[in-house]
Structure formats: structure tokens, C-alpha cells
Amino acid sequence: MAVFKPLSEQTLMNNYVFSMVMREPKRIKPLLEYILDKKIQHISMVEPEKTLKEKFEAKGIRLDLYVEDMDGVVYDVEVQTTDQKNLPRRMRYYQGMLDISFFPAGADYNMMRKSYVIFICNFDPYGEEQYIYTFQNRCDQKPELLFGDDAVKVVVNTKGKKGEISKELKEAIIYLDREEVTGPYSKELDDAVNELKSSEERGQEYMMLMTYGAEQRAAG
């Protein structure tokens, strides 16, 4: 039988902790703004651990955090602590599932929403030591020409050392990487994480989820 660390020993890089803490718009909104270097007027929906499965035969996914803003832009935010050497294809699949799940039959393609798939990793999947890797489809012959499909993939590397980022994003990255409080935003995150970990009810819920997940994987 699998043995799991209790909730009290987890950090914000744990999927459950991340989704529970960041389901509050006041916490996820600034993080998205820091990562994407843009202002978001208003978050209209936050749904933790959202499951997407279009067909019975298709591989379903569970998003750590699904977010929508008032302009209809959608964001999938994931935390990754294990390098399974499949990150690009996994992000491709997640973005495709977002499109399929929220694009109604018969709709005009111009109505397709802009989407960001954001993976926060405590490892460097590309070995370039960048804090942020942003990917958009471009023309090989003319790299400055964007494809224009409004699909953006962003990898946040908490082990990064290179690239110009804001002090706010650096604060968030430091906290995600080593739980070090260096400013007001990381202090708010730390308070929320500690409150969650001290909850007996959440601790029991976490262990039940871990046990159920292990049973499901063992069953098939």
C-alpha cells in the first residue's frame, strides 16, 4: 500500500495545495499578471481540479486550476514537480482539450477563445536557465510573423536564473521554489498555505484523495 506524506508536509507546489490556495481570485489574478506581464481586468471564474473528457475513448485530464477572465480568455495553470520528459506534448494535449471542451458545435472559428496553458515547474525542462519560456506558433521563414491562433504556452522555471522579470514575479518564484517569504504577496501565499495545512478537515480530504487516486491507478 502506498504511503503518502500528510498535507502538513506539503508545499504550494503540491497540486492539491496549489489548487486550494489559488482558487481565490485575489491570489491567482496577481500571479497570472506577473507571469504574463499583462493586466487582467477581472477574473470571472476559477475552478480547481476541473476534469475535461470529451469522449469515453479519449484520455481525460484534470486541470489543477481553470481560470476565465471577463474578456473570455481562458487559463490552465498546472504545477509540475516531476520531469517525465513529455512536457511539450502534454501541453499540446491540454490546449487541444481546452479548445474542444469549450468550443460549441457550429460556432465560427473566430469565436475561439484565446488560451494560455501555464506549467509551473520546479525543474528546468529546456536547460537554458530562463525564468520564463513562452511559446507561440511562428513562421519558420519569417520568425517575427505569428501564426495568430491565440494559443500560448508558458513554462515557469522556479530554478531559473536568466531573463528580465519583475520583482513581484521573482518573489512568487522564490516562494514556489523554497517557501521563502520576501514580500507582501508571498506572505499572503504563505499564510494561506499554513491555514490550509492546519485544517484537520482538509488534511483528511487530501489523504482520501491520495488513497482514491492510488486505488484507481492500481485498478487500471
C-alpha positions as CSV (number, residue, x, y, z in Angstrom):
1,M,0.0,0.0,0.0
2,A,1.3,3.4,-1.0
3,V,2.4,5.8,1.8
4,F,1.7,9.5,1.3
5,K,3.1,12.5,3.1
6,P,0.4,14.2,5.1
7,L,-0.9,17.6,3.9
8,S,1.0,19.3,6.7
9,E,4.3,18.3,4.9
10,Q,3.3,19.6,1.5
11,T,4.1,22.9,-0.2
12,L,2.4,25.2,-2.7
13,M,4.0,23.1,-5.5
14,N,1.7,20.2,-4.4
15,N,-1.3,20.0,-6.9
16,Y,-3.9,19.9,-4.1
17,V,-2.4,22.8,-2.1
18,F,-1.9,24.9,-5.2
19,S,-5.5,24.4,-6.4
20,M,-7.0,25.1,-3.0
21,V,-4.9,28.2,-2.3
22,M,-5.1,29.6,-5.8
23,R,-8.8,29.2,-6.2
24,E,-9.2,32.6,-4.7
25,P,-9.1,35.2,-7.5
26,K,-7.2,37.6,-5.2
27,R,-4.3,35.1,-5.3
28,I,-4.4,33.7,-8.8
29,K,-5.0,37.1,-10.5
30,P,-1.7,38.7,-9.5
31,L,0.2,35.5,-10.2
32,L,-1.1,35.4,-13.8
33,E,-0.4,39.1,-14.2
34,Y,3.2,38.6,-13.0
35,I,3.8,35.6,-15.2
36,L,2.2,37.0,-18.4
37,D,3.3,40.6,-17.8
38,K,-0.2,41.9,-18.5
39,K,-3.1,43.4,-16.6
40,I,-6.2,41.3,-16.1
41,Q,-9.3,43.5,-15.5
42,H,-11.3,40.9,-13.7
43,I,-11.4,37.1,-13.0
44,S,-14.8,35.8,-13.7
45,M,-14.3,32.1,-12.8
46,V,-11.8,29.9,-11.0
47,E,-12.4,26.2,-10.9
48,P,-9.8,23.9,-9.2
49,E,-9.2,20.4,-10.3
50,K,-11.5,20.7,-13.3
51,T,-11.9,17.5,-15.3
52,L,-12.0,17.5,-19.1
53,K,-13.0,14.4,-21.0
54,E,-14.7,14.8,-24.4
55,K,-15.2,11.1,-25.3
56,F,-15.2,7.9,-23.5
57,E,-12.3,6.6,-25.6
58,A,-10.3,9.8,-25.2
59,K,-7.7,10.4,-22.5
60,G,-9.2,12.6,-19.9
61,I,-7.3,15.3,-18.0
62,R,-7.8,17.1,-14.6
63,L,-6.6,20.7,-14.6
64,D,-5.0,21.9,-11.4
65,L,-6.7,25.3,-12.0
66,Y,-9.0,26.5,-14.7
67,V,-9.5,30.3,-14.9
68,E,-11.5,32.6,-17.1
69,D,-11.4,36.4,-17.2
70,M,-14.2,38.8,-18.1
71,D,-12.8,39.1,-21.7
72,G,-13.3,35.4,-22.3
73,V,-9.6,34.5,-22.1
74,V,-9.0,31.0,-20.5
75,Y,-6.1,29.9,-18.5
76,D,-5.0,26.5,-17.4
77,V,-2.4,26.6,-14.6
78,E,-0.5,23.5,-13.6
79,V,2.3,22.7,-11.1
80,Q,4.8,20.1,-12.1
81,T,7.4,18.5,-9.8
82,T,8.4,15.5,-11.9
83,D,10.2,15.8,-15.2
84,Q,8.6,13.0,-17.3
85,K,10.2,14.2,-20.5
86,N,6.8,14.8,-22.1
87,L,6.1,18.4,-21.2
88,P,5.7,19.8,-24.8
89,R,3.3,17.1,-25.9
90,R,1.4,17.2,-22.7
91,M,0.9,21.0,-23.0
92,R,-0.2,20.5,-26.6
93,Y,-2.8,17.9,-25.5
94,Y,-4.1,20.2,-22.7
95,Q,-4.5,23.1,-25.0
96,G,-6.4,20.9,-27.5
97,M,-8.7,19.7,-24.9
98,L,-9.4,23.3,-23.8
99,D,-10.4,24.1,-27.4
100,I,-12.6,21.0,-27.8
101,S,-14.3,21.3,-24.5
102,F,-15.4,25.0,-24.8
103,F,-15.9,25.5,-28.5
104,P,-19.6,24.7,-29.3
105,A,-20.6,22.8,-32.5
106,G,-21.3,25.0,-35.4
107,A,-19.5,28.1,-33.9
108,D,-17.5,30.4,-36.1
109,Y,-13.7,29.7,-35.7
110,N,-13.2,33.4,-35.0
111,M,-15.2,32.9,-31.7
112,M,-12.5,30.6,-30.4
113,R,-11.1,31.9,-27.2
114,K,-7.5,33.0,-26.5
115,S,-6.0,30.4,-24.2
116,Y,-2.9,30.2,-22.0
117,V,-1.6,26.9,-20.8
118,I,0.9,27.6,-18.0
119,F,3.1,24.9,-16.4
120,I,5.0,25.9,-13.2
121,C,7.9,23.6,-12.9
122,N,10.5,23.1,-10.1
123,F,12.9,21.8,-12.8
124,D,14.3,23.3,-16.0
125,P,12.8,21.3,-18.9
126,Y,15.0,23.1,-21.5
127,G,18.2,23.6,-19.6
128,E,18.5,27.3,-20.6
129,E,18.1,28.6,-17.1
130,Q,15.3,31.0,-18.1
131,Y,12.8,32.0,-15.6
132,I,10.1,32.0,-18.2
133,Y,9.8,30.2,-21.5
134,T,6.9,31.5,-23.7
135,F,5.9,29.6,-26.8
136,Q,3.6,30.8,-29.7
137,N,3.4,29.4,-33.2
138,R,5.6,31.3,-35.6
139,C,6.6,31.1,-39.3
140,D,9.9,29.3,-39.8
141,Q,10.8,31.5,-42.8
142,K,9.8,34.8,-41.0
143,P,10.1,34.2,-37.2
144,E,8.6,37.6,-36.4
145,L,5.4,36.5,-38.1
146,L,3.0,35.0,-35.6
147,F,0.6,32.3,-36.7
148,G,-2.2,34.1,-34.9
149,D,-4.1,31.2,-33.4
150,D,-4.2,32.9,-29.9
151,A,-2.8,29.7,-28.3
152,V,0.1,30.5,-25.9
153,K,2.1,28.0,-23.8
154,V,4.2,29.3,-20.9
155,V,6.7,27.3,-18.8
156,V,7.7,28.9,-15.5
157,N,11.0,27.5,-14.2
158,T,11.4,28.1,-10.5
159,K,15.1,27.2,-10.8
160,G,15.6,29.9,-13.3
161,K,18.5,32.4,-13.3
162,K,18.1,34.3,-16.6
163,G,15.7,36.7,-18.1
164,E,14.3,40.1,-17.1
165,I,11.3,39.6,-14.8
166,S,9.5,41.8,-12.4
167,K,10.4,41.8,-8.7
168,E,6.9,40.6,-8.0
169,L,7.3,37.6,-10.2
170,K,10.7,36.9,-8.7
171,E,9.1,37.0,-5.3
172,A,6.5,34.5,-6.3
173,I,9.0,32.2,-7.9
174,I,11.2,32.2,-4.8
175,Y,8.2,31.3,-2.7
176,L,7.2,28.5,-5.1
177,D,10.7,27.1,-5.1
178,R,11.7,27.2,-1.5
179,E,8.8,28.7,0.6
180,E,10.8,31.8,1.4
181,V,8.7,34.9,2.2
182,T,10.3,38.0,0.6
183,G,7.3,40.4,0.3
184,P,3.6,41.0,0.7
185,Y,2.4,38.6,-2.0
186,S,4.5,35.7,-0.8
187,K,3.4,36.5,2.8
188,E,-0.3,36.2,1.7
189,L,0.5,32.9,0.0
190,D,2.4,31.6,3.0
191,D,-0.5,32.5,5.3
192,A,-3.0,30.7,3.1
193,V,-0.8,27.6,2.8
194,N,-0.3,27.4,6.5
195,E,-4.0,27.9,7.1
196,L,-4.8,25.1,4.7
197,K,-2.3,22.7,6.2
198,S,-3.6,23.3,9.7
199,S,-7.1,22.3,8.8
200,E,-8.0,18.8,10.0
201,E,-10.9,18.6,7.5
202,R,-8.6,19.5,4.6
203,G,-6.0,17.1,5.8
204,Q,-8.5,14.2,5.8
205,E,-9.8,15.2,2.4
206,Y,-6.3,15.2,1.0
207,M,-5.5,11.7,2.3
208,M,-8.8,10.4,0.9
209,L,-8.0,11.8,-2.5
210,M,-4.5,10.4,-2.5
211,T,-5.7,7.0,-1.5
212,Y,-8.5,7.0,-4.0
213,G,-6.1,8.1,-6.8
214,A,-3.7,5.3,-5.9
215,E,-6.5,2.7,-6.0
216,Q,-7.6,4.0,-9.4
217,R,-4.1,3.7,-10.8
218,A,-3.7,0.2,-9.4
219,A,-7.1,-0.8,-10.9
220,G,-6.2,0.1,-14.4
